Amino acid sequence: MTDVSGNALLTRIVKELVTRTSLIVGLFGAGRGTSCREDEHDEILNAIERGDRSAAKQLTIEHLTHIQDGLELVRTPKKTSSLVKILSSKEKS
């Protein structure tokens, strides 16, 4: 996508961000809404190709917000019981 810009540094930065973002989504995605809409990337790319900075910026912000909203960054630890508690709570026959 960033190859269109002709800027090697921008291309490298975006590729690194995509890799990191994918890892974060994989680890913290709540399973709802973390997937990109089918046309999101195309819309951003089209705005960049048209030279419409304002639209590209707005679409990118919306895209990243959509991803962020689908993340569950604060997880509460699952309550686990110890083996002793599990075994001692069983009725003895």
mmCIF file of the C-alpha atoms, coordinates in Angstrom:
data_MODEL
# 
_entry.id   MODEL 
# 
loop_
_atom_site.group_PDB 
_atom_site.id 
_atom_site.type_symbol 
_atom_site.label_atom_id 
_atom_site.label_alt_id 
_atom_site.label_comp_id 
_atom_site.label_asym_id 
_atom_site.label_entity_id 
_atom_site.label_seq_id 
_atom_site.pdbx_PDB_ins_code 
_atom_site.Cartn_x 
_atom_site.Cartn_y 
_atom_site.Cartn_z 
_atom_site.occupancy 
_atom_site.B_iso_or_equiv 
_atom_site.pdbx_formal_charge 
_atom_site.auth_seq_id 
_atom_site.auth_comp_id 
_atom_site.auth_asym_id 
_atom_site.auth_atom_id 
_atom_site.pdbx_PDB_model_num 
ATOM 1  C CA . MET A 1 1  ? 0.000   0.000   0.000  1.00 0.00 ? 1  MET A CA 1 
ATOM 2  C CA . THR A 1 2  ? 2.691   2.513   0.929  1.00 0.00 ? 2  THR A CA 1 
ATOM 3  C CA . ASP A 1 3  ? 4.715   1.644   -2.174 1.00 0.00 ? 3  ASP A CA 1 
ATOM 4  C CA . VAL A 1 4  ? 2.351   4.043   -3.966 1.00 0.00 ? 4  VAL A CA 1 
ATOM 5  C CA . SER A 1 5  ? 3.894   6.926   -2.023 1.00 0.00 ? 5  SER A CA 1 
ATOM 6  C CA . GLY A 1 6  ? 7.351   6.172   -3.432 1.00 0.00 ? 6  GLY A CA 1 
ATOM 7  C CA . ASN A 1 7  ? 8.756   6.762   0.045  1.00 0.00 ? 7  ASN A CA 1 
ATOM 8  C CA . ALA A 1 8  ? 10.926  3.843   1.187  1.00 0.00 ? 8  ALA A CA 1 
ATOM 9  C CA . LEU A 1 9  ? 11.051  5.048   4.794  1.00 0.00 ? 9  LEU A CA 1 
ATOM 10 C CA . LEU A 1 10 ? 7.265   5.370   4.985  1.00 0.00 ? 10 LEU A CA 1 
ATOM 11 C CA . THR A 1 11 ? 6.889   1.925   3.433  1.00 0.00 ? 11 THR A CA 1 
ATOM 12 C CA . ARG A 1 12 ? 9.207   0.381   6.040  1.00 0.00 ? 12 ARG A CA 1 
ATOM 13 C CA . ILE A 1 13 ? 7.469   2.134   8.956  1.00 0.00 ? 13 ILE A CA 1 
ATOM 14 C CA . VAL A 1 14 ? 3.999   1.103   7.807  1.00 0.00 ? 14 VAL A CA 1 
ATOM 15 C CA . LYS A 1 15 ? 5.082   -2.518  7.269  1.00 0.00 ? 15 LYS A CA 1 
ATOM 16 C CA . GLU A 1 16 ? 6.513   -2.610  10.803 1.00 0.00 ? 16 GLU A CA 1 
ATOM 17 C CA . LEU A 1 17 ? 3.338   -1.073  12.225 1.00 0.00 ? 17 LEU A CA 1 
ATOM 18 C CA . VAL A 1 18 ? 1.157   -3.564  10.370 1.00 0.00 ? 18 VAL A CA 1 
ATOM 19 C CA . THR A 1 19 ? 3.212   -6.439  11.752 1.00 0.00 ? 19 THR A CA 1 
ATOM 20 C CA . ARG A 1 20 ? 2.987   -5.122  15.311 1.00 0.00 ? 20 ARG A CA 1 
ATOM 21 C CA . THR A 1 21 ? -0.699  -4.312  14.977 1.00 0.00 ? 21 THR A CA 1 
ATOM 22 C CA . SER A 1 22 ? -1.423  -7.813  13.690 1.00 0.00 ? 22 SER A CA 1 
ATOM 23 C CA . LEU A 1 23 ? 0.382   -9.298  16.678 1.00 0.00 ? 23 LEU A CA 1 
ATOM 24 C CA . ILE A 1 24 ? -1.571  -7.089  19.099 1.00 0.00 ? 24 ILE A CA 1 
ATOM 25 C CA . VAL A 1 25 ? -4.888  -7.960  17.426 1.00 0.00 ? 25 VAL A CA 1 
ATOM 26 C CA . GLY A 1 26 ? -3.959  -11.651 17.617 1.00 0.00 ? 26 GLY A CA 1 
ATOM 27 C CA . LEU A 1 27 ? -3.168  -11.401 21.319 1.00 0.00 ? 27 LEU A CA 1 
ATOM 28 C CA . PHE A 1 28 ? -5.844  -8.970  22.473 1.00 0.00 ? 28 PHE A CA 1 
ATOM 29 C CA . GLY A 1 29 ? -8.590  -9.185  19.874 1.00 0.00 ? 29 GLY A CA 1 
ATOM 30 C CA . ALA A 1 30 ? -11.874 -9.785  21.618 1.00 0.00 ? 30 ALA A CA 1 
ATOM 31 C CA . GLY A 1 31 ? -13.171 -11.699 18.618 1.00 0.00 ? 31 GLY A CA 1 
ATOM 32 C CA . ARG A 1 32 ? -15.657 -8.988  17.783 1.00 0.00 ? 32 ARG A CA 1 
ATOM 33 C CA . GLY A 1 33 ? -14.940 -6.159  15.465 1.00 0.00 ? 33 GLY A CA 1 
ATOM 34 C CA . THR A 1 34 ? -11.178 -6.557  15.219 1.00 0.00 ? 34 THR A CA 1 
ATOM 35 C CA . SER A 1 35 ? -11.258 -7.543  11.580 1.00 0.00 ? 35 SER A CA 1 
ATOM 36 C CA . CYS A 1 36 ? -10.886 -4.863  8.952  1.00 0.00 ? 36 CYS A CA 1 
ATOM 37 C CA . ARG A 1 37 ? -13.836 -4.110  6.741  1.00 0.00 ? 37 ARG A CA 1 
ATOM 38 C CA . GLU A 1 38 ? -13.236 -5.490  3.284  1.00 0.00 ? 38 GLU A CA 1 
ATOM 39 C CA . ASP A 1 39 ? -12.938 -2.039  1.686  1.00 0.00 ? 39 ASP A CA 1 
ATOM 40 C CA . GLU A 1 40 ? -11.122 -0.073  4.415  1.00 0.00 ? 40 GLU A CA 1 
ATOM 41 C CA . HIS A 1 41 ? -7.633  -0.456  2.997  1.00 0.00 ? 41 HIS A CA 1 
ATOM 42 C CA . ASP A 1 42 ? -8.799  0.253   -0.556 1.00 0.00 ? 42 ASP A CA 1 
ATOM 43 C CA . GLU A 1 43 ? -10.529 3.450   0.560  1.00 0.00 ? 43 GLU A CA 1 
ATOM 44 C CA . ILE A 1 44 ? -7.373  4.684   2.292  1.00 0.00 ? 44 ILE A CA 1 
ATOM 45 C CA . LEU A 1 45 ? -5.202  3.754   -0.689 1.00 0.00 ? 45 LEU A CA 1 
ATOM 46 C CA . ASN A 1 46 ? -7.567  5.491   -3.122 1.00 0.00 ? 46 ASN A CA 1 
ATOM 47 C CA . ALA A 1 47 ? -7.464  8.679   -1.052 1.00 0.00 ? 47 ALA A CA 1 
ATOM 48 C CA . ILE A 1 48 ? -3.642  8.559   -1.029 1.00 0.00 ? 48 ILE A CA 1 
ATOM 49 C CA . GLU A 1 49 ? -3.526  7.982   -4.792 1.00 0.00 ? 49 GLU A CA 1 
ATOM 50 C CA . ARG A 1 50 ? -5.875  10.951  -5.345 1.00 0.00 ? 50 ARG A CA 1 
ATOM 51 C CA . GLY A 1 51 ? -3.648  13.085  -3.161 1.00 0.00 ? 51 GLY A CA 1 
ATOM 52 C CA . ASP A 1 52 ? -6.569  13.730  -0.814 1.00 0.00 ? 52 ASP A CA 1 
ATOM 53 C CA . ARG A 1 53 ? -4.648  14.064  2.447  1.00 0.00 ? 53 ARG A CA 1 
ATOM 54 C CA . SER A 1 54 ? -7.699  15.032  4.473  1.00 0.00 ? 54 SER A CA 1 
ATOM 55 C CA . ALA A 1 55 ? -9.691  11.973  3.395  1.00 0.00 ? 55 ALA A CA 1 
ATOM 56 C CA . ALA A 1 56 ? -6.684  9.666   3.832  1.00 0.00 ? 56 ALA A CA 1 
ATOM 57 C CA . LYS A 1 57 ? -6.118  11.005  7.333  1.00 0.00 ? 57 LYS A CA 1 
ATOM 58 C CA . GLN A 1 58 ? -9.781  10.681  8.319  1.00 0.00 ? 58 GLN A CA 1 
ATOM 59 C CA . LEU A 1 59 ? -10.120 7.187   6.863  1.00 0.00 ? 59 LEU A CA 1 
ATOM 60 C CA . THR A 1 60 ? -6.929  6.062   8.615  1.00 0.00 ? 60 THR A CA 1 
ATOM 61 C CA . ILE A 1 61 ? -8.141  7.429   11.954 1.00 0.00 ? 61 ILE A CA 1 
ATOM 62 C CA . GLU A 1 62 ? -11.495 5.674   11.509 1.00 0.00 ? 62 GLU A CA 1 
ATOM 63 C CA . HIS A 1 63 ? -9.727  2.438   10.558 1.00 0.00 ? 63 HIS A CA 1 
ATOM 64 C CA . LEU A 1 64 ? -7.394  2.485   13.555 1.00 0.00 ? 64 LEU A CA 1 
ATOM 65 C CA . THR A 1 65 ? -10.230 3.444   15.905 1.00 0.00 ? 65 THR A CA 1 
ATOM 66 C CA . HIS A 1 66 ? -12.247 0.505   14.580 1.00 0.00 ? 66 HIS A CA 1 
ATOM 67 C CA . ILE A 1 67 ? -9.353  -1.841  15.319 1.00 0.00 ? 67 ILE A CA 1 
ATOM 68 C CA . GLN A 1 68 ? -8.733  -0.318  18.744 1.00 0.00 ? 68 GLN A CA 1 
ATOM 69 C CA . ASP A 1 69 ? -12.399 -0.639  19.701 1.00 0.00 ? 69 ASP A CA 1 
ATOM 70 C CA . GLY A 1 70 ? -12.202 -4.385  19.025 1.00 0.00 ? 70 GLY A CA 1 
ATOM 71 C CA . LEU A 1 71 ? -9.309  -4.936  21.415 1.00 0.00 ? 71 LEU A CA 1 
ATOM 72 C CA . GLU A 1 72 ? -9.590  -6.159  24.961 1.00 0.00 ? 72 GLU A CA 1 
ATOM 73 C CA . LEU A 1 73 ? -6.427  -4.653  26.415 1.00 0.00 ? 73 LEU A CA 1 
ATOM 74 C CA . VAL A 1 74 ? -7.440  -5.028  30.051 1.00 0.00 ? 74 VAL A CA 1 
ATOM 75 C CA . ARG A 1 75 ? -8.171  -8.605  30.875 1.00 0.00 ? 75 ARG A CA 1 
ATOM 76 C CA . THR A 1 76 ? -9.276  -9.832  34.237 1.00 0.00 ? 76 THR A CA 1 
ATOM 77 C CA . PRO A 1 77 ? -7.496  -12.995 35.240 1.00 0.00 ? 77 PRO A CA 1 
ATOM 78 C CA . LYS A 1 78 ? -9.630  -16.078 35.239 1.00 0.00 ? 78 LYS A CA 1 
ATOM 79 C CA . LYS A 1 79 ? -10.328 -17.318 38.707 1.00 0.00 ? 79 LYS A CA 1 
ATOM 80 C CA . THR A 1 80 ? -8.817  -20.718 39.204 1.00 0.00 ? 80 THR A CA 1 
ATOM 81 C CA . SER A 1 81 ? -9.201  -23.096 42.071 1.00 0.00 ? 81 SER A CA 1 
ATOM 82 C CA . SER A 1 82 ? -6.430  -25.026 43.638 1.00 0.00 ? 82 SER A CA 1 
ATOM 83 C CA . LEU A 1 83 ? -6.437  -28.787 43.360 1.00 0.00 ? 83 LEU A CA 1 
ATOM 84 C CA . VAL A 1 84 ? -6.861  -29.043 47.132 1.00 0.00 ? 84 VAL A CA 1 
ATOM 85 C CA . LYS A 1 85 ? -10.025 -26.878 47.030 1.00 0.00 ? 85 LYS A CA 1 
ATOM 86 C CA . ILE A 1 86 ? -11.463 -28.876 44.140 1.00 0.00 ? 86 ILE A CA 1 
ATOM 87 C CA . LEU A 1 87 ? -10.858 -32.229 45.820 1.00 0.00 ? 87 LEU A CA 1 
ATOM 88 C CA . SER A 1 88 ? -11.969 -31.109 49.295 1.00 0.00 ? 88 SER A CA 1 
ATOM 89 C CA . SER A 1 89 ? -15.279 -29.741 48.034 1.00 0.00 ? 89 SER A CA 1 
ATOM 90 C CA . LYS A 1 90 ? -16.330 -33.108 46.653 1.00 0.00 ? 90 LYS A CA 1 
ATOM 91 C CA . GLU A 1 91 ? -18.713 -35.096 48.786 1.00 0.00 ? 91 GLU A CA 1 
ATOM 92 C CA . LYS A 1 92 ? -17.084 -38.151 50.243 1.00 0.00 ? 92 LYS A CA 1 
ATOM 93 C CA . SER A 1 93 ? -18.922 -41.402 49.631 1.00 0.00 ? 93 SER A CA 1 
# 
